[in-house]
Each structure stands twice: as structure tokens, then as C-alpha cells.
Amino acid sequence: MTQSKRILVFRFSALGDVAMTIPVLWSFSKQYSEYEILFVSRPFAGNLVKPLPNIQFFPVDLNGRHKGLRGLFRLFRELNKNGPFDAVIDLHSVLRTHVLTTLFRLSGIKTVKIDKGRNEKKALTRKHNKVFDPLPGTFARYQNTFQRAGLSFDLIPFPGKEIFGVTQPMGKDASDKKAEPLVSPPLPHNGGIFIGIAPFARHKWKMWPTDKMQQLIQKLDDGNNSLILFGGRGEEQKTLEKWASQLKKGCTFAGRLNLEEELQLMAKLDVMISMDSANMHLASLVGTRVVSIWGATHPYAGFYGYGQSPEDAVQIDLECRPCSVFGNKPCHRKDFACMMRITPEMVLNKIQNKNVLPG
């Protein structure tokens, strides 16, 4: 019996970045069934890769046993016990993964790291002499990294709604047991729809001002639509619970669902309204349409949601945009014009343009 070939893949970073690996890993696994992948990432990623074929998960503990240089040597030894590996693919390319790939390379294993296009991104985001051209998307960069390891494949459609969610939007067919939710948000009626709203992002320069988001929510909360507010624990949860208590037909499950349950809930939405955030990527992963709001960052940097239409990005043209790849730099204009000039009506029009809402 032929022994399976084995590849080690790293991606340690934030939830949205890890979510973007999933369609690529899926495409690879479907076209290279003779290969197994050991995917190394933070513990939250386990539920994302669990449904994928021929992929095993190794949780990395960067704040504990794998912290620091000594921890990386320990991680190297632990990973080696899961080999042998035919190749090591670094989809993160930071100091930690550089240490690991160097150790594997010295062991005689082929290693390849992602080309993040750092110089191109600097040219896109700099204040003066900006080069305003679309850069290769992150999905293509991930794919290219495999190709440079001698593993060429096509990106094929990812059936996220079937894998993580359900095939019927919640409430469209009440008799279909597949459409029954893990949780019970209020059902829309009289032509209303399920709308997800994810108002938060990791950095404040990627967040639409709260007063504008509340105005939009008031316009959508017409008694027919059902609004589901998405966010994390702590202050986000408190804010969303306060907002939800003021809605005619809305709720939040922030802080009460695990990632698997949250994906299933997102799969049942008719549309998600989000920032450039992890929730944009999670909703995209399950095949839900996302109307995303962009400020300091820009889809041209390559981090747009999987399968989303460019027309669904709500943004305004400013010479200073984008000023950042990740949205972590303060506005040098001091007026936050990129977000302040986006109105609730602009977002509402985006949703109505696809006839999701009654016109």
C-alpha cells in the first residue's frame, strides 16, 4: 500500500486570515487526495478545518508551551514526531514561522513561504505617490505558495453553506428540518428577511461610527425583517444586548455561541452587514452575501471576502485611501472622512440594489 504524502502548513494569525485559508485548503485536498496536511494554527481554527478532507489539526500555544525561542524549538520537536513531511508551507511568514521553516530546512525538508507583497502594499497605502492598483488577493497568494512547492492546483468553488451551515435560509421553508436553527431568533414575516449586523472590527479605524450604525439599524428594524447582531464577549456583548433590547424584531447571541454554531447561524442569513473584519470572512465562508463597509483599508489590498461581489463594498473615493493594510494607523487627516462620509442610505441602497429588501 502506498504511503500518503504529508505536508506541514503554518498560519498562526487572526481569525479572518485563517478563515481565508479554508477555500484554498479545500481546493488542494480535493485535487491532491494522496496528500495529508497537518495544519498548525491557534486553537480556534480547529473547527474551521475539521470538516475538510485529509487535513489534521495541530493547535499551537504561543502564550504557553510554544512561547519564545525555547517554545518554538519545543514546537519543532513536537511537529517532527508527526512527520515525516514532504514539504513545509508557511502561509504566515513572520519571525516565528521563519524560525520553524529554518529548522525544517536544515533537516533537509523543502520549505516555501508566502510572498505577502509587502512592497506593493506599502506603495498602495503610502501618503504620497500612492500606486492605486488592485493587488493579488490573499487566496491567490496562498495558492501561489503551494505552487512554488511544486503543487499546482485550481481554486474550485467552496461549498461552505453545505459544509458549515444549511442549504435553506432560516424561515424560507419552516417545514424543512434542515432550516431549524441551533438558536431561535425571531422569524421575519411579510416579505422580511434575515439580516446579520457585525458592527465591530479589531481596529477602530475599520469601524463605522456607532451613531451611523444605529441609524441604519433603525431603518432596517421595520417589524418585518429579523436582525441578528454579531460580536464578541465583554463590552461588545454588552453593547449589542442593549441595542437588541430596543429592536422590534432582533436579537444577539454574542458570547453565547461557539464558532461552529456561529457559522451555522451566519449560513442562514440573507445578507450580512459588516466591517472589514473577521465576521466578513466567516459569513463569506458559508456563502452568505456580505455588504461590507470600508474606511482606512481597501479591497485592493487583497483581503476581500471569499466569493463576494466587488459591488457590495461600501466605500468612498479619497486620495488618502487606503492609508493602512490592517486599519491600525490613526487618520492623518484627523477627520476620519473615509467613514464619516458613508451614510446609512448608502448602505441601505447597496442592500436594495440586489432586491434583497423590498424597494
N, C-alpha and C positions, 0 to 999 in steps of 0.2 A: 504493500500500500504506500502510495506517495505521501511523504510528509508535507503538511501545509507550510507555505512560506509565511513569514511573520515580519510585521513592520511595527516599529515604535513611533508614535505620533505625540508631540507635545503641543498643548495650548492651555496655558495657565490662567489666562486673564479673565476679564469681566464677563458677565452672563451673556450680554449681547454678542460679544466677539466669539464666544464658544458656540452660541446658537448658530452662527453663520458657518461653522464647520459642518453642521449636520447634513445639509443637502450634498456637500462635496463628499463626505464620508459615505453617504448612501450611494452616490453615483459610482464611486470607486468599488464599493463592496459588491454591487450588482454586476459589475463588469470584470471583476477580478475575484471570482468566488474561491479560487485556490489560495487566496491570501487571508491571513488573520491580522487584525490590527489590535495592538494594545494602546488604548488612548489614555494619556496621562493628563489629568486636569484637576481642578478643585472639586471637592465632593459634590457640589450642586449639579455638576454636569452628568452625574451618573444616570439620572432619569432621562436625560436627553439622548444618550447613546444606547440606553437599554433596549429599545425596540429595533435597533439596526442589526442587520445580519453580519456575522463574522467579526464582531467587534467586542472586545473585552475592555473593562474599565479599571483603571488604577487611580485611586484618589491620592492626591498629593497634599501633604500637610505642611504648608510653607510657614505657618506660625508655630509649629511644634517640632516634630521629629525630623522634618526636612528643612528646617530654618538654617540659614547661614551656610558657609562653605562646608563645615562638617556635615550638616544635614544633607547637602547636595551629594557628598560622597556616599552617605548612607543610602540616599535615593538611588544613586547609580548602582550600588551593590544589590539593592532590592530588585531593581528592574532587570539586572543581569540574570537573576535567578529565574526570570520569566522568559528568557531567550531560549535559543539563540535568535538573533534578529538579522534579517537580510538587509534592512536599511533603517535609518533613524531620520524622521522627517520633523523638522522644527517649524511649526506654524506660528510661533510667537516671536522668536528672535530678540530676546532680551538677555541680560547678563547671566541670569540663572540657567537659561536653556543653552547659552553658549558654553558654559562650564560643562554641562552634561554632554552636549554634542562633541566637545573636545575629548572628553573621556572615552566616549564610544569610538570616535575616530582613531584614537591612539590604540584602541583594542582591535583595530582592523575592520571596523564596520563602516559602510558607506553612510555619510550624513549629508543632508541637504537642509538649508534654512530658507525661510520665506524672504523674498525681496519685497520689503514694505514700501518701496518707492519714497523713501524719506526726503530725498532732494526734490522730487516732484511735488510732494505735499508742502514742503517749505515754500516753493515757488507759488503754489496755489494760495497759500494763506498769508504771505508776507504783506506788509503795509504798502510798500512801493514796488512798482514794476511787477505787479502780480501777473502770473501766467494763468489765465482763467480758462482752462480746458478740462474736460472730464478725464479723470484718471481711471486706470483699470479697477474694476470692482474687487472687493475682498474675496468673493467667491472665485473669481478668475485667478487671483494671486495664490489662493490655496491650491487650486487645480494645477497651476504652473509649477508649484513646488514639488508636487508628485511627479509631474512630467520631467523635471530636471533630475529626478531619481530614476528615470527610465520607465516610468509608469504612466503612460498616456491614456487618457480616457475622456469621454464626452460627459458634460454635465447634463443629466437627464432629469425630467420633471420629478420633483419630490412630492410624494402623496401624503403630505403632513396631516391633512384632515382625517384621512383614514388611519394613520398611524397613531396620532396623539389625541384625536377627537372623535367626532361622529360625522356621518355622511349627510345628516339633515340638520339645518339650523333649528335651534330650540324654538318650539312654538309653531313651526310651519306645519307640522303634522303631529298633533298631540297623540294620535293612536300609535305612532311609531315608537316602540320602546327604546330604540337607539337614540331617540331625541330626548330622553328623560335625563335631566341634569343631575350631577352629583350634589348640587346645592339647588335651592329653589328661589331664584329671583322672580319678581312679579312678571307675568306674561304680558306682552304687548297685545293690543287689540285695535279693531277698526283701521286696519292698514298700517299700524305702527310697526316698528322694527326694534331689534336688539342692538343697542349702541354701547360699545365699550369706550370708556374715557380714562386715559392714563396721563394725568397732568404733570407728573414728576419726571425728573431726569437726574443723573448723577451730579451734574454741574449746573449751577443756576443760570449760566449764560445759554443753556439749551432749553430753558423753561419759559413758556409763555406766562406773562403776568397773571397772577391769581384772579384779579378783578375781571380780566377779559375772559378767562376760562369760565368763571361763574356766570358771566353774561351769556356765553354760548350754552351752558348747561340749562339756563332758564329758558332759552329759545327752544331747546330740544325736549324739554320736560313739558310736553303738551297734554299729558294724560293718556296718550295712545302708545308712545314709544316707551320702552323699558330701558333704563340707563343703569349700567353696571360700572362702578368706579374702581379702578385698579391702582394698587400701590403697595408699599411695604409696611412693615411693622413700625411701631413707635409714633413719631409725630405725623408721618404720612397717614397712618391708620386713623389717628385722632381727627385729622382734618377731613378725611373722606367720610368718616362716620357722621361728622357734623353736617357736611354737605348733603349726605344721603338722607338725613333726617328731615331735610327741608324739601325733598322731592315728592312730586305727586306719585310717580311710579319709578322708583330707583332704589339701589342698594349698593353695598360694598361688602366684599368678603376679604378685604385686606387683612393680612395677618392670620387668616383662618384656614387657608388652603396651602397644600404643598405644591411644588412646581408641576407635578403631573396633573393634579386637579385643576390648577390654573390654566394649563394648556387646554384641557378638555373644555373648560368654560369659554376660553377665547375662541375655540373652534366653532362655537355655536353662535357667535356674533354675526350680525350682518355687516357691521363696519366697526373698526376701532379708530378712535381719535387719539393720537399720541404725539409726544415729542420725538426727537432723535434720541431714542432710549432703548433699553433692553426690551421693554414691552412692545415696541415697534417690531423688533426682531422675533419675539416669541409669537406675536399674532401673525406675522408673515410666515413663520414656520408651519403654522397649522392652516395656512391657506385663506386666512381672513383678510379682506380688503382693509388697508390702513390709510387713513388720511393723516399725514404727518406734518407737524409744524416745525419749521427750521429757522434758526436765528443765527448764532455765531458760526455754526457749522453749515455744511452744504453737501448735498448728494454727490457732487462732483468728486469729493474726496474718496468715494468708493464704499461707503458704509450704508447704502440704501437697503431697505428691507427686501428680502428674497421674493421675487416674483411680483413686486409692486409696480404699478404704473407710475412713470415719472410725473404724469399729470396730477397725481394725488399728493404731491409735495406742495404745501402751502408756504410760500416764501416771497420776499420782495427783492427787487434788484437794488443793490447798493454796491458802490465801488469797493467798499471795505470788506465785503463778504466774499468768501469766508475768512474770518480772522484767526481761526483755530481749527485743528483737525478734530479735537476732542471736546471743545467747548469749555476749556478750563482756564481761559485767559480773559481778564476783565476787558470791558469795552473801552477802546482807546478814544472813542468819540464822546464817551461819558453819558450818552443819551439812550443807549440800548435801542436804537432806531429799528434794528432788524426785527425785533419782536414787538416793540411798541406800535409799529405801523401796521401790523397784522390785525385785522378786525374780526369780530365774531362772524360778521356777514361773509367775509372771505372764506372762512372755514365751512360755514353753512352752505355756501354756493358750491364748494367742491363736492360735498356730500350729495347735494341735489342734482348735480350735473350727470351723475350716473343713475338717476331715477331711483335711488335707494329710499329717499324720503319723498313723500307726496309733495309735488310742486305747488 
